Each structure stands twice: as structure tokens, then as C-alpha cells.
């Protein structure tokens, strides 16, 4: 699999090869869905908190006697069906929504999204983005020249500070480091733009870890 390589002015420079074990795997859609749920669940903050019958103040006295009133028996005005009463089975702030998912499954899900993007021609690459000072206009001219439709997720190396500062204020772009790719961003943004350095980082990271795992066996 190959992607078109551009220079920072938006001119075609050639093609760049995409790693087969990252951009050409068997797509596992079920793992993509599971990984997205995993990410969202682990990012969930437990803010909602309700008071149960035992937590609500008052209601110690029986509202009326058990028999002889013609009304239904009641033990406390803080029962859940009373106004101002406690909540039955409501959310608590100490609930834990975290999920577990093996690293190998997460990587397969990530590579499945990248493979789909590559097959659909949604991946482009730039050789570098170097300026004397960061300029959002220069980045805007770049994506217009490449003719990127809708939005773009820019995957970069941590040392490419000029690109980061030039693209971070663009309304249709988001910056992410190569080591922080995640399903939420990959599914939200239609196009992917890699720098050559980011592609090398991605390939080195996953190739080296897989090689190390095989060596242990």
C-alpha cells in the first residue's frame, strides 16, 4: 500500500510506502467498536451522585398510623415514591466504569481503521513542514492545494513544533502525536495526513515491539 507524498507547498513529490502490518491487515470491525467503547468508558467521569432513602435527611417519624386512616400504609416520607425522598438505584460517584481490553486487540482495532483509511485513499503524507515562524495560513494553503475534503487529522512527530503551532488553530484540523492515535479521532476525521517522520515512528514502534515479542518466544 502506498500514499501520495507532498511537500509543504502542496506539490506532489512521489509516493511513500505504508507498512503492511499496520495498513494492510484483515479488518476487524467488531474490535473497532469494542475499542471505541473502551476509550469512551475509561474517559467517563463519575460526577452524577444521588441520595438513597438512608442518605436523605428527615423522615424518622412514621407519617400516620398504620391502620384506620383509609390511606395506604407509609413508613417514612423519605421513601422513593415521595417528593423529596431518596432515589432508588440511582448513580453513585464511586462507581467505576473502566473496561479492560488486551493490547493486542487494541492494536488490531487501530490497524483496522488505518487499513480502511488507506484502502479508501484517505491517507496522504508530507515530507516536512518547516517555517521561520508558525503560520496557520501556510497550513491552510497546504490542505487547500492537496484538496482535502471536509476535515483532517494531522499525525506528527513530537519534534515537529512548527507544524503543531501552525495547524492547532485550524477549524477543520486536529493535531495528534503518532504514539497517541485512537479510534475516536480516527473515526471522527475523514482524512489522515502523516509526516514522513510520524510514519517512521509508527512503523518503528510497532515493528520493534512485535519483533521483541517474537524474540521472547
C-alpha positions as CSV (number, residue, x, y, z in Angstrom):
1,X,0.0,0.0,0.0
2,X,1.3,3.5,-0.9
3,X,0.2,7.0,-0.1
4,X,0.9,10.2,-2.1
5,X,3.7,12.3,-0.8
6,X,3.6,16.1,-0.9
7,X,6.0,18.8,0.0
8,X,4.9,21.6,2.3
9,X,3.8,23.7,-0.6
10,X,1.3,21.1,-1.7
11,X,3.1,19.8,-4.7
12,X,3.3,16.1,-5.4
13,X,6.7,14.7,-4.7
14,X,6.1,11.0,-5.2
15,X,4.8,8.1,-3.1
16,X,5.6,6.7,0.3
17,X,5.2,3.0,1.3
18,X,2.9,2.2,4.2
19,X,3.8,-0.7,6.5
20,X,1.9,-3.8,5.6
21,X,1.5,-5.0,9.2
22,X,-0.2,-1.6,10.0
23,X,-2.0,-0.5,6.9
24,X,-2.8,-3.9,5.2
25,X,-4.4,-6.2,7.7
26,X,-7.7,-8.1,7.9
27,X,-10.2,-5.5,9.1
28,X,-12.0,-6.5,12.4
29,X,-15.0,-4.2,12.7
30,X,-16.1,-5.8,16.0
31,X,-12.8,-4.9,17.6
32,X,-13.0,-1.3,16.4
33,X,-16.4,-0.9,18.1
34,X,-15.1,-2.5,21.3
35,X,-12.0,-0.3,21.3
36,X,-14.2,2.8,20.9
37,X,-16.4,1.7,23.8
38,X,-13.2,1.0,25.8
39,X,-11.9,4.5,25.2
40,X,-15.2,6.3,26.0
41,X,-15.8,4.2,29.1
42,X,-12.3,4.9,30.5
43,X,-12.7,8.6,29.8
44,X,-16.0,8.7,31.6
45,X,-16.1,10.9,34.8
46,X,-18.4,9.7,37.6
47,X,-20.0,13.0,38.5
48,X,-23.6,12.1,39.0
49,X,-24.5,11.2,42.6
50,X,-27.9,10.6,44.1
51,X,-29.1,10.2,47.7
52,X,-30.8,7.0,48.7
53,X,-33.5,6.7,51.3
54,X,-30.9,6.3,54.0
55,X,-29.0,9.4,52.9
56,X,-31.9,11.9,52.8
57,X,-32.5,13.9,56.0
58,X,-35.7,13.6,57.9
59,X,-38.5,11.0,57.7
60,X,-37.7,9.4,61.0
61,X,-41.3,9.6,62.2
62,X,-44.0,7.5,60.7
63,X,-46.3,10.0,58.8
64,X,-49.5,8.4,60.1
65,X,-50.6,5.4,62.0
66,X,-50.6,2.0,60.3
67,X,-54.4,1.4,60.3
68,X,-57.7,3.3,60.5
69,X,-56.9,6.3,58.2
70,X,-58.2,4.8,55.0
71,X,-54.9,5.6,53.3
72,X,-52.1,3.3,52.2
73,X,-49.6,2.5,54.9
74,X,-46.4,4.5,54.9
75,X,-43.3,4.1,56.9
76,X,-41.3,7.3,56.0
77,X,-41.8,10.4,54.0
78,X,-38.3,9.8,52.5
79,X,-39.3,6.7,50.6
80,X,-38.5,6.9,46.9
81,X,-42.1,7.5,45.8
82,X,-42.4,10.6,48.0
83,X,-41.5,14.0,46.8
84,X,-38.1,14.9,48.3
85,X,-37.5,11.2,49.1
86,X,-34.4,9.2,48.2
87,X,-33.6,7.8,44.8
88,X,-33.8,4.0,44.3
89,X,-30.8,2.5,42.4
90,X,-29.5,5.9,41.3
91,X,-25.9,6.6,40.2
92,X,-23.2,7.0,42.7
93,X,-20.0,8.9,42.4
94,X,-17.8,6.0,43.4
95,X,-19.0,3.7,40.5
96,X,-16.2,2.5,38.2
97,X,-17.0,2.3,34.5
98,X,-13.5,1.3,33.4
99,X,-13.2,-1.5,30.9
100,X,-10.3,-3.9,30.1
101,X,-9.1,-4.7,26.6
102,X,-5.9,-6.6,25.8
103,X,-3.2,-4.5,24.0
104,X,-3.1,-6.9,21.0
105,X,-6.8,-6.4,20.4
106,X,-6.5,-2.6,20.7
107,X,-3.7,-2.6,18.2
108,X,-5.7,-4.8,15.8
109,X,-8.6,-2.4,16.1
110,X,-6.3,0.6,15.4
111,X,-4.7,-1.0,12.4
112,X,-8.2,-2.0,11.1
113,X,-9.2,1.7,11.0
114,X,-5.8,2.6,9.3
115,X,-6.3,-0.1,6.8
116,X,-9.7,1.1,5.9
117,X,-8.5,4.6,5.5
118,X,-5.7,3.5,3.3
119,X,-8.0,1.4,1.0
120,X,-10.3,4.4,0.7
121,X,-7.5,6.7,-0.3
122,X,-7.9,8.9,2.8
123,X,-4.2,8.9,3.7
124,X,-1.7,11.4,2.5
125,X,1.8,12.3,3.6
126,X,4.1,15.4,3.6
127,X,7.8,15.3,3.7
128,X,8.2,18.1,6.3
129,X,6.7,21.4,7.4
130,X,9.4,23.9,8.2
131,X,8.9,27.7,8.5
132,X,10.8,30.5,10.2
133,X,7.7,31.1,12.3
134,X,4.4,29.2,12.7
135,X,1.7,30.3,10.3
136,X,-1.8,29.0,10.1
137,X,-2.3,30.5,6.7
138,X,0.6,28.3,5.3
139,X,-1.0,25.2,6.7
140,X,-4.4,26.3,5.2
141,X,-2.8,26.8,1.8
142,X,-1.3,23.3,2.1
143,X,-4.5,21.4,2.7
144,X,-6.3,23.5,0.0
145,X,-3.6,22.6,-2.5
146,X,-3.8,19.0,-1.6
147,X,-7.6,19.3,-1.9
148,X,-8.5,17.7,1.3
149,X,-12.3,17.5,1.6
150,X,-14.1,18.0,5.0
151,X,-11.5,17.6,7.8
152,X,-8.1,16.2,8.5
153,X,-6.3,14.5,11.4
154,X,-2.6,15.5,11.3
155,X,-0.3,12.9,12.7
156,X,3.1,14.2,13.5
157,X,6.3,13.6,15.3
158,X,6.8,15.2,18.7
159,X,9.7,17.3,17.5
160,X,7.7,19.0,14.7
161,X,6.7,22.0,16.7
162,X,6.2,24.4,13.7
163,X,3.5,22.1,12.2
164,X,1.9,21.7,15.6
165,X,1.6,25.5,16.1
166,X,0.5,26.2,12.5
167,X,-2.3,23.6,12.5
168,X,-3.7,23.8,16.0
169,X,-6.0,26.8,15.3
170,X,-7.3,25.5,12.0
171,X,-11.1,24.8,12.3
172,X,-11.0,21.6,10.2
173,X,-7.8,20.0,11.5
174,X,-6.6,18.4,14.7
175,X,-3.1,17.5,15.7
176,X,-2.1,14.2,17.3
177,X,1.2,12.6,18.0
178,X,2.0,9.3,16.3
179,X,2.0,7.5,19.6
180,X,-1.4,8.8,20.6
181,X,-3.6,7.5,17.7
182,X,-7.0,6.5,19.0
183,X,-10.3,5.3,17.5
184,X,-12.3,8.4,18.4
185,X,-10.1,10.7,16.5
186,X,-9.6,8.3,13.6
187,X,-13.3,7.8,13.1
188,X,-14.2,11.4,13.6
189,X,-11.8,12.9,11.0
190,X,-12.3,11.9,7.4
191,X,-8.7,12.3,6.2
192,X,-5.3,11.5,7.7
193,X,-2.1,13.4,7.0
194,X,1.1,11.9,8.2
195,X,4.5,13.5,8.2
196,X,7.3,11.2,7.0
197,X,8.8,11.3,10.5
198,X,5.5,10.2,12.0
199,X,5.2,7.3,9.6
200,X,8.7,6.1,10.6
201,X,7.8,6.5,14.2
202,X,4.7,4.4,13.8
203,X,6.5,1.7,11.9
204,X,9.4,1.6,14.3
205,X,7.2,1.4,17.3
206,X,5.0,-1.4,16.2
207,X,7.7,-3.3,14.3
208,X,10.1,-3.2,17.2
209,X,7.6,-4.3,19.8
210,X,6.3,-7.2,17.6
211,X,9.9,-8.2,16.9
212,X,10.7,-8.2,20.6
213,X,7.7,-10.3,21.4
214,X,8.7,-12.9,18.8
215,X,12.3,-12.9,20.1
216,X,11.0,-13.8,23.6
217,X,9.2,-16.8,22.2
